[in-house]
Amino acid sequence: MIADLQGEFEDELNQTNKQEENDQNSYLMEKQASESEKASADKLTKQKIGEIAQLEGEKASYDSDVQTHSKSLKAAKDYSKRLGQECAVKAQDYIRESKSRADELQAIDEATEILSGAAVNTAGKVTSPPSDAHPGDEAFLQIPTAEAGKRKIVAFLRSKGQKLNSRTLMQLAEMASADPFGKVGG
């Protein structure tokens, strides 16, 4: 009976030892798998941390670019706004100057028309008698002189120059009153 008990205990001890050995092998395998998994996870974590650091660096670079481009965009918008205002002012100035030039040209055309009219020729004489003139009316006819036509033109140019506030017309009136043909006529 002791021998039987001893045999049973030895069998039980062998089974327990085998079970312990199997459990120990399982533990070692699980431990090795767990350590391998942990090493892989650590490696992946380090890799992800590196990627995060790289991405944060890129993000900082992009943020800097965004700030730079935002400042450039704001400056461009400000410049565009100022340029639009300047263009509007210049357009108004151009319209005003064009109207002034047109008025000056019209005044010059009227002065030219007065100078080339039927009542005045280059000698300052009447080119033709009036159509309703009767014989003997010449005694009462006032023949305009070149000087009278010149005064009329100068007065016209001065009045238009003052009305239009045109220095050009005022200068033209001064030049016309200065007798520019005096040297030529003799």
Protein Blocks (a to p, Z undefined) as FASTA:
>chain_A
ZZmmmmmmmmmmmmmmmmmmmmmmmmmmmmmmmmmmmmmmmmmmmmmmmmmmmmmmmmmm
mmmmmmmmmmmmmmmmmmmmmmmmmmmmmmmmmmmmmmmmmmmmmmmmmmmmmmmmmkbc
fkopafbdcfkbcehklmmpccddfklmmmmmmmmmmmmmmmnopaklmmmmmmmmnopm
lmmnZZ
